[in-house]
Structure formats: C-alpha cells, structure tokens
Amino acid sequence: MTQHYTITRLGHQGDGIADGPVYAPRTLPGEVVSGTLQGQSLTDIRVETPSDQRVKPPCRHYKACGGCQLQHAADGFVADWKIDVVRNALSAQGLEAQMRPIHTSPARSRRRATIAVRRTKKGTLAGFHGRASDTITEIPECHLLHPDLIAAIPVAEALALLGGSRKGVLAVTLTLSEVGLDVAVKGGKPLEGPLELALAQATEHHGLARLSWDDEVIAMRQPPAQRFGPANVTPPPGAFLQATMDGEQALLQAVSEATRGAKRIVDLFAGCGTFSLPLAETAEVHAVEGEAEMTRALDQGWRKAQGLKQVTTEARDLFRRPLMADELKKFDTIVLDPPRAGAEAQVAELVQAQRPVIAYVSCNPVTFARDAKALVNAGYTLEWVQVVDQFRWSSHIELAARFVLNP
C-alpha cells in the first residue's frame, strides 16, 4: 500500500529520514514523498511535494548508478549539510569550533576509481554497482571521474577478457600517476604462465605504467609516481591516495597552516607521505605508518628529493602500539590522519604527552568528535575546522582541524 511521508532531515548516509524512522534515498528535508514501505526503507518513491533545493541531476547515469547519493540536491544545500554534520557531531560531544567555509573539489576530478567488470556472453560490462545492488551500470559520461579515467575503462574491460571469470566480478582500480595509468586488479583468475604473459603484453599494448594482479606486480614500464611536495613517491599497488589532487591540496594547505613554525613533527598514520614530505620542506619529520611497504616508498621518495629536511620512517601498528607519551615528547607538533575508526588509543597518549599543537585530519566526523572531546578535556582548544568535500555528491566528509594546548 502506498503511504505518504514528510522528510524531516538527512541521515549520515545522505538518505532522507521521516518519522518512524523511515529512510527514503534521494529525498530532501521538507519534501512529501510516497512509496512502499519495506522494513524501515521506502521503495518506489515518488516526490509529491519537491524541495526548492531539489535540482536536476547533472549526470544521466545518476538514477541507476550507486556512485553518487546527492546529485538531486543543490550544491549550496550539500555544502551546508556537510558542515552541519560535522557541527552536530561536535555538538553531541558538547563541543563547538570555528567552521571555515567548505572546500569542494570540482566535477570530473577524481583521479582514482575502482571499476567493476563482469564478463558476458557478448563481451564485458564495466562501470559502478547500482545502489545496494550487484547490477553494474555503465558510466561513459560520469561526472565524478577525471576524463583520463573514463578513457581508461576499456583497459579494465580488456583485462577482464584476459583474466576474468564468467562467474565473478573483477575489481579494477585505475589510478592516474605522473607517468601514466597505475592498474591494480582483484578477483581475477589465478596467475599461471600463459595468463601472466598475456597480462604483461597487455601492459605494453595499453601503455600502462604498472599492472598488479591480486597484489603481485605483473609488469612496470615506469614507476607510477605520485608527487608529494618536491618528492616523487611510487606507492605500493592499491595504497591509499587522496581521491582528488584538489582535495589533497586543500587538506595539505590546512595542515601546513596548522603546523606553521614547527621544527620537529611526527606524522601519525602517514601513508606514503602525503603530508610528511611537503612538511619536510620546513621541519624535520618522523613518519609512522602501519604498512611497511608504504614507509619504504616514503623513504625512497625522500632520499631522491632535493631540499628536504630529515625524514625518518617507522612501520608500526598505531592501533595496537600507539606512540607513547615519552616518545611523543620528542616532537613539538603532531599530525594525525587516522582511518575511519579514529585514533582513540593514540589520542590517549597524546593527552599524556601535552604537545603544543595537533593537526588532525579525519574522514569520519563522529570518531573525530570523540577524539576531539578527549583532547579538549585534557586542556586543548579546538581552534578551527576546515571541511573538505573531495567526494563530491556523496555522503563522505573529510576535514582538517587545529588543536592548541592551553597555556
């Protein structure tokens, strides 16, 4: 039976929420919608009274594709909503801070994407999965991806024909680098002689910088370098990389401002050196990361760069073995960039160490607010928060913030 609902707010995943709660994807606050209720989710949704913030989605794939959640909302609405998500997460912990204007990456700027590819009777089907679906939607006019990534989708299809199974879906991660395309494949057929040879030939044929198959490097014509400040770094296959160059620069600018004047910095959850290497232009840096391959890549990038101060690296699981307070006291400034789980154990040691400045980069406002509460309780002031939206039209939110120890 069709029922009517009034959407009161958006949830953290970008779905509209009506009293109940009832979740209605791709709706906006104030809208009256109808549909069929299945559990707590509304299906077959019809917007009876649209919001004045509703716009025509710019991408023709939006309705079928699961890559975006918020193309039906005006850009200004999305920006305000993302800032409010952070503000509300802080408020739930009894905190507030100066919220700087959001920085949003432009359309068609995503430099990395994982394409789903399935072999079919006629060839291949490549694109993004539909929302909560195994269905693959082709995305030839995607508004998220850099045009060079769109142009590389045929490479993913060719690899599926060589080493994909008719029963499974190949996950092909395409990453733009300084020298060409870096391709990492998951879910393909087991490597054996003829397949390995065919994949190496495909690397040459398509002019790829590097091809990896289930974490094993098949061929590398040129190291697929990423530039971090004055350093060129070749990350291991599938290593973390900020989604857009624009977003990376916005976060780096915020971190650079937050750490200005520092002489000795420790960069916790340092990855391959996104912040460590640019910061080393003016300060000594100790970079700590759980993945040894990433720290090796960072170290090699530093050794080949010119004009950087000392950078040391340490492979260490900061969830199980956070840097202790006495170790942290060697540094005047902390950079903290944890994954979505936040850095609860590490923050407990920061509380004890009482370092003057902490720059915190987060991809989860809820765990950020939790950690911020612990720091504020320990005598820090949360000076400002810079929200960065490099996952345009999604519910994903990133931010950088500055904490200063009260005198």
Sequence and secondary structure as in RCSB ss.txt:
>XXXX:A:sequence
MTQHYTITRLGHQGDGIADGPVYAPRTLPGEVVSGTLQGQSLTDIRVETPSDQRVKPPCRHYKACGGCQLQHAAD
GFVADWKIDVVRNALSAQGLEAQMRPIHTSPARSRRRATIAVRRTKKGTLAGFHGRASDTITEIPECHLLHPDLI
AAIPVAEALALLGGSRKGVLAVTLTLSEVGLDVAVKGGKPLEGPLELALAQATEHHGLARLSWDDEVIAMRQPPA
QRFGPANVTPPPGAFLQATMDGEQALLQAVSEATRGAKRIVDLFAGCGTFSLPLAETAEVHAVEGEAEMTRALDQ
GWRKAQGLKQVTTEARDLFRRPLMADELKKFDTIVLDPPRAGAEAQVAELVQAQRPVIAYVSCNPVTFARDAKAL
VNAGYTLEWVQVVDQFRWSSHIELAARFVLNP
>XXXX:A:secstr
  EEEEEEEE TTS EEETTTEEETT  TT EEEEEEETTEEEEEEEEE  TTB   S TTTTT SS S TTB H
HHHHHHHHHHHHHHHHHTT   EEEEEEE  TT B EEEEEEEE SSSEEEEEE TTSS EE  TT SSB HHHH
TTHHHHHHHHHHH  SSS EEEEEEEETTEEEEEEES     HHHHHHHHHHHHHTT SEEEETTEEEEESS   
EEETTEEE   TT    SBHHHHHHHHHHHHHHTTT SEEEEET TTTTTHHHHTTTSEEEEEES HHHHHHHHH
HHHH SS   EEEEE  TTTS   HHHHTT SEEEE   TT  HHHHHHHHHH  SEEEEEES HHHHHHHHHHH
HHTTEEEEEEEEEE STTSS  EEEEEEEE  
